[in-house]
Amino acid sequence: MNAIDQNAIQTLFTEARTHNVWLDRDVSEQTLRELYHLMHFGPTSMNCQPLRVLFLKSQEAKERLKPALLPGNQEKTMQAPVVAVLGYDTEFYEHLPRMFSHNKEAKSLFEGKPDFINATAFRNSSIQGGYFILAARALGLSAGPMSGFNNAAVDEAFFPDGKVKSNFLCNLGYGDASALFPRQDRFAFDEVCDVL
């Protein structure tokens, strides 16, 4: 496997920014399908793939979400072409006979263990959320991930059967670069890393 070139690194990491203001430009369903297709190749433990995504495009769907948002997140979310609700399936293990087929005991490792189920689902859906943001950037989309919302209210509005729980939200579209905040500082390697 070869390293990606500098342009790709800039697109995915060094030049990519979190956007709060959006251009009036549609994001097609085909682009959302491509985003998912790229994202779903990323690894998860036991290939459990607990992430579930609702793409809110209609104004009606976004209005259902609005009461759950903190005030500072409402305007940018209502203006985003797409709002992705990223959740995790608490019954992901039911699919392990298909997704982790070489281990016939995989499903039984989770049955009756809600703490293990929730920790695994939350952790791996978060990992998949990272792939989701990178896949969006790879397709030329801007992403605005956020956690400033009431999870219980989102779950009640969009996942009423209780099987799926919300993890985080991610606004998607084509960001207005003229409205970006200055880039904030990042920790240096020596501040947060050790090599043992």
C-alpha positions in Angstrom: 0.0 0.0 0.0 1.3 3.4 -0.9 1.2 6.7 1.0 -1.3 9.2 -0.4 0.0 12.4 -2.1 0.2 15.8 -0.5 -3.0 17.0 -2.2 -5.0 14.2 -0.6 -3.4 14.9 2.8 -4.5 18.6 2.5 -8.0 17.6 1.5 -8.4 15.2 4.3 -6.4 16.9 7.1 -4.2 19.9 6.9 -6.5 22.2 4.8 -9.8 20.8 5.8 -11.9 22.9 8.2 -15.1 22.6 10.3 -17.8 24.7 8.6 -20.7 26.6 10.2 -21.9 28.6 7.1 -23.1 26.9 4.0 -23.3 27.7 0.3 -26.7 27.3 -1.3 -25.8 24.1 -3.1 -27.5 20.8 -2.9 -25.9 17.5 -1.8 -27.3 14.7 -3.9 -28.5 11.4 -2.6 -25.9 9.8 -4.9 -23.1 11.7 -3.1 -24.5 10.5 0.3 -24.5 6.9 -1.0 -20.9 7.4 -2.1 -20.0 8.8 1.3 -21.4 5.7 3.0 -19.7 3.4 0.5 -16.3 4.9 1.3 -16.9 5.0 5.1 -18.1 1.4 5.4 -14.7 0.0 4.5 -13.1 1.3 7.7 -12.3 -1.3 10.4 -14.4 -1.9 13.5 -13.9 -4.5 16.2 -15.2 -7.9 15.1 -16.5 -6.0 11.9 -19.5 -5.1 14.1 -20.4 -1.9 12.2 -22.8 -0.5 14.7 -23.2 2.9 13.0 -26.6 3.9 11.7 -27.1 7.1 9.8 -30.1 9.3 9.1 -29.6 11.9 6.5 -31.9 14.8 7.1 -32.4 16.8 3.9 -36.0 18.1 4.1 -36.8 21.2 6.1 -39.5 19.2 7.9 -37.0 16.6 9.1 -34.6 19.4 10.3 -37.4 21.1 12.2 -38.0 17.9 14.1 -34.4 18.0 15.1 -34.3 21.7 16.0 -35.8 21.6 19.6 -33.0 19.1 20.6 -30.2 21.5 19.5 -28.4 23.9 21.8 -29.2 27.4 20.7 -25.8 28.0 19.3 -26.2 25.1 16.9 -29.6 25.8 15.6 -29.0 28.3 12.8 -26.1 26.6 11.2 -27.9 23.3 11.4 -31.1 24.6 9.8 -29.1 26.1 7.0 -27.0 23.0 6.3 -28.0 21.2 3.1 -27.9 17.9 5.0 -27.7 17.0 8.7 -26.5 13.5 9.4 -27.7 11.9 12.7 -25.1 9.3 13.5 -26.3 6.7 15.9 -25.4 3.2 17.1 -27.4 0.0 16.9 -27.6 -1.6 20.3 -28.5 -4.9 18.6 -25.5 -4.9 16.3 -24.4 -8.3 17.6 -27.4 -9.9 15.9 -25.6 -9.4 12.6 -22.3 -10.9 13.7 -23.1 -14.4 12.2 -23.0 -12.6 8.8 -20.4 -9.8 9.5 -17.9 -11.9 11.5 -18.8 -15.3 10.0 -15.5 -17.1 10.7 -16.3 -16.9 14.5 -19.5 -18.8 15.2 -19.4 -17.7 18.9 -19.2 -14.0 18.3 -22.9 -13.2 18.9 -23.0 -15.1 22.2 -20.1 -12.9 23.5 -22.6 -10.0 23.7 -25.9 -11.6 24.5 -27.2 -10.5 27.9 -24.3 -8.1 28.5 -25.8 -4.6 28.1 -22.7 -2.7 29.4 -20.4 -4.6 26.9 -22.9 -4.0 24.1 -23.2 -0.3 24.8 -19.5 0.3 25.2 -18.7 -1.6 22.0 -21.5 0.1 20.0 -20.6 3.6 21.2 -16.8 3.1 20.7 -17.1 1.6 17.2 -19.8 4.0 16.0 -17.5 6.8 17.1 -14.6 5.3 15.1 -17.0 5.0 12.1 -17.9 8.6 12.6 -14.3 9.6 12.1 -14.3 7.6 8.8 -17.6 9.4 7.9 -16.0 12.8 8.2 -12.9 11.8 6.2 -15.1 10.2 3.5 -17.2 13.4 3.3 -14.0 15.4 2.8 -12.7 13.0 0.2 -15.8 13.7 -1.8 -15.4 17.4 -1.6 -18.0 18.0 1.1 -17.5 20.1 4.1 -18.4 18.6 7.5 -19.5 20.3 10.7 -19.6 17.6 13.4 -21.1 18.5 16.8 -22.3 17.2 20.1 -24.3 20.1 21.3 -27.7 18.5 21.5 -30.0 16.6 23.7 -29.5 12.9 22.9 -32.7 11.8 24.6 -34.8 14.2 22.6 -33.1 13.1 19.3 -33.7 9.5 20.2 -37.3 10.1 21.0 -37.8 12.0 17.7 -35.9 9.7 15.4 -35.3 6.4 17.1 -38.4 5.8 19.1 -38.1 2.0 19.3 -35.0 2.4 21.5 -32.8 0.1 19.5 -30.7 2.8 18.0 -29.1 5.6 20.2 -27.7 8.9 18.9 -24.0 9.5 19.1 -23.3 12.8 17.3 -24.6 15.0 14.5 -22.7 16.1 11.4 -23.8 19.0 9.1 -22.8 18.3 5.5 -22.6 20.6 2.5 -20.3 22.9 0.7 -18.9 25.3 3.2 -18.5 29.1 2.8 -14.7 29.5 3.3 -15.1 33.3 3.6 -17.0 32.7 6.9 -14.5 30.4 8.6 -13.1 31.3 12.1 -9.3 31.4 12.4 -7.9 27.9 12.8 -7.4 27.1 16.5 -4.3 25.7 18.1 -3.5 22.0 18.2 -1.3 20.2 20.7 2.2 19.4 19.6 3.4 15.7 19.6 5.6 16.2 22.6 2.7 17.6 24.6 0.4 14.6 24.4 2.5 11.7 23.1 5.1 9.4 24.4 7.1 6.6 22.6 7.9 3.8 25.0 
